Amino acid sequence: MHVISSDVIYKGKWLTLRKDQIIKADGVHGIYEVIERKDIVAVIPKESEFFYMVEQYRHAVKARSLEFPGGFIDALESPLQAAKRELKEEIGVQAKNIKLLNTIWVVSGYSTQKLHIFLAENLTHAAQKLDDTEGDLKIKKFTIEEIERLIKTGIIKNSPTIATFAMYTIFLRANRKHVV
């Protein structure tokens, strides 16, 4: 595929929209509209058999959303640094053990954004440091079975959260196979 032109259509605080005119390998011309967004992190804070999640209002869907803590990776920040920051900001914990499980594309059909998924264990509690968009954030604790039920019944609808949970269950299953 060859890009003939790439033009920024819109640039806002949270995203940039660009229009790419391309020629595919078979000679067919096409147009792709691409959303550029900063990469994000999602963190699975695990304490014993419980997992912390946050519930907050999401304007785009005009509803409250139950999610794992997470957010944008700031400039000059690594995904690991962002994961640690988001844990402290949103639920007021620090993790002695934090591990990257995987990095995935959020919506590969039209967005450049990647999601870095972390597991955080051995938590110590500290003060929350919410930013100005998180004033209505509520912290909740669930077991793995409760999270599964919330996904199955459509209570949890946030796709990065569902993908993050799926990655955790894959990780958990893989580790069980290696236990002798």
C-alpha positions as CSV (number, residue, x, y, z in Angstrom):
1,M,0.0,0.0,0.0
2,H,1.3,3.5,-0.9
3,V,0.1,6.7,0.8
4,I,-0.5,9.4,-1.7
5,S,-1.4,12.1,0.8
6,S,-2.2,12.5,4.5
7,D,-4.1,15.6,5.7
8,V,-5.1,16.5,9.3
9,I,-8.8,17.2,9.3
10,Y,-9.2,18.0,13.0
11,K,-6.9,18.4,15.9
12,G,-8.3,18.5,19.4
13,K,-7.2,18.0,23.0
14,W,-7.9,14.3,23.0
15,L,-7.5,13.2,19.4
16,T,-6.4,14.1,15.8
17,L,-8.4,13.0,12.8
18,R,-6.5,12.6,9.5
19,K,-7.5,11.6,6.0
20,D,-5.1,9.3,4.1
21,Q,-5.5,8.8,0.3
22,I,-3.8,5.5,-0.6
23,I,-3.2,3.2,-3.5
24,K,-3.5,-0.5,-2.6
25,A,-1.1,-3.2,-3.9
26,D,-3.7,-4.1,-6.5
27,G,-3.9,-0.5,-7.8
28,V,-7.2,0.3,-6.2
29,H,-7.4,3.9,-4.8
30,G,-8.9,4.3,-1.3
31,I,-9.4,6.8,1.5
32,Y,-8.8,6.0,5.1
33,E,-9.9,8.2,8.0
34,V,-7.6,7.6,10.9
35,I,-8.0,8.7,14.5
36,E,-4.7,9.4,16.3
37,R,-4.8,9.1,20.1
38,K,-2.2,8.8,22.7
39,D,-1.6,5.2,23.9
40,I,-3.3,4.1,27.1
41,V,-2.7,1.8,30.0
42,A,-5.1,-0.4,32.0
43,V,-4.1,-1.9,35.3
44,I,-5.5,-5.0,37.0
45,P,-5.0,-4.3,40.7
46,K,-5.2,-7.7,42.5
47,E,-5.4,-8.0,46.3
48,S,-5.8,-11.6,47.5
49,E,-8.9,-12.9,45.6
50,F,-10.2,-9.4,44.9
51,F,-9.7,-7.0,42.0
52,Y,-10.2,-3.2,42.2
53,M,-12.2,-1.4,39.5
54,V,-13.4,2.1,39.2
55,E,-16.8,3.4,38.1
56,Q,-17.2,6.8,36.5
57,Y,-19.4,8.7,34.2
58,R,-18.4,8.6,30.5
59,H,-19.9,11.5,28.5
60,A,-19.6,9.9,25.1
61,V,-22.0,7.1,26.0
62,K,-23.9,9.2,28.6
63,A,-23.6,6.4,31.2
64,R,-21.5,5.3,34.1
65,S,-18.8,2.7,33.2
66,L,-17.2,0.1,35.3
67,E,-13.5,-0.2,34.3
68,F,-10.1,-1.2,35.4
69,P,-8.0,1.8,36.4
70,G,-6.2,3.4,33.5
71,G,-5.7,6.3,31.3
72,F,-3.5,8.1,28.8
73,I,0.3,7.8,28.8
74,D,1.6,11.3,29.3
75,A,4.5,12.8,27.2
76,L,7.9,11.5,28.3
77,E,6.3,8.8,30.4
78,S,6.7,5.0,29.8
79,P,3.8,2.7,29.9
80,L,5.0,1.3,33.2
81,Q,5.3,4.8,34.7
82,A,1.8,5.6,33.5
83,A,0.4,2.4,35.0
84,K,2.0,3.3,38.4
85,R,0.6,6.8,38.2
86,E,-2.9,5.7,37.3
87,L,-3.0,3.2,40.2
88,K,-2.0,6.0,42.7
89,E,-4.4,8.6,41.1
90,E,-7.5,6.5,40.7
91,I,-7.5,4.0,43.6
92,G,-4.7,5.2,45.9
93,V,-2.4,2.2,45.8
94,Q,1.1,1.4,44.9
95,A,2.2,-2.1,43.7
96,K,5.4,-3.9,44.8
97,N,4.9,-6.1,41.8
98,I,3.7,-4.8,38.5
99,K,4.0,-6.7,35.2
100,L,3.2,-6.0,31.6
101,L,0.9,-8.7,30.3
102,N,0.6,-7.5,26.7
103,T,0.1,-4.6,24.4
104,I,-2.9,-4.6,22.0
105,W,-4.5,-2.3,19.4
106,V,-7.6,-0.6,20.7
107,V,-9.5,-0.4,17.3
108,S,-7.1,-1.3,14.5
109,G,-9.6,-0.5,11.8
110,Y,-9.4,3.3,12.3
111,S,-7.2,4.2,15.3
112,T,-3.5,4.3,16.1
113,Q,-4.1,3.9,19.8
114,K,-2.5,1.0,21.7
115,L,-3.5,-0.4,25.1
116,H,-0.8,-1.6,27.5
117,I,-2.2,-4.1,30.0
118,F,-0.6,-4.5,33.4
119,L,-1.1,-6.8,36.4
120,A,-0.4,-5.1,39.8
121,E,0.0,-7.2,42.9
122,N,1.3,-6.8,46.5
123,L,-0.5,-3.5,46.9
124,T,0.0,-0.9,49.6
125,H,-2.6,1.8,50.2
126,A,-1.9,5.5,49.9
127,A,-4.0,8.6,49.2
128,Q,-5.9,9.0,45.9
129,K,-4.8,11.8,43.6
130,L,-7.7,12.2,41.2
131,D,-7.4,14.6,38.3
132,D,-10.1,17.1,37.4
133,T,-12.0,14.7,35.2
134,E,-12.4,12.0,37.9
135,G,-14.4,13.7,40.6
136,D,-17.2,11.2,40.4
137,L,-15.0,8.2,40.4
138,K,-16.0,5.3,42.8
139,I,-13.7,2.5,43.8
140,K,-15.2,-1.0,43.8
141,K,-13.8,-4.5,44.6
142,F,-14.9,-7.7,42.9
143,T,-13.9,-11.4,42.7
144,I,-13.0,-12.9,39.3
145,E,-16.4,-14.7,39.3
146,E,-18.2,-11.4,39.9
147,I,-16.3,-9.7,37.0
148,E,-17.2,-12.6,34.7
149,R,-20.9,-12.2,35.6
150,L,-20.8,-8.4,35.1
151,I,-19.3,-8.9,31.6
152,K,-21.8,-11.7,30.7
153,T,-24.8,-9.7,31.8
154,G,-23.6,-6.5,30.0
155,I,-23.0,-4.4,33.1
156,I,-19.3,-4.1,32.0
157,K,-19.4,-2.7,28.4
158,N,-16.0,-1.0,28.2
159,S,-14.0,-2.8,25.5
160,P,-10.5,-2.1,27.0
161,T,-11.7,-3.5,30.3
162,I,-13.1,-6.6,28.7
163,A,-9.9,-7.1,26.7
164,T,-7.8,-6.5,29.8
165,F,-9.8,-9.1,31.8
166,A,-9.5,-11.6,28.9
167,M,-5.7,-11.0,28.9
168,Y,-5.6,-11.7,32.6
169,T,-7.6,-15.0,32.3
170,I,-5.2,-16.1,29.5
171,F,-2.3,-15.2,31.7
172,L,-3.8,-17.1,34.7
173,R,-4.6,-20.2,32.6
174,A,-1.0,-20.2,31.1
175,N,0.5,-20.0,34.6
176,R,-1.7,-22.8,36.0
177,K,-0.4,-25.1,33.2
178,H,3.2,-24.5,34.5
179,V,2.4,-25.3,38.1
180,V,3.6,-28.8,39.1
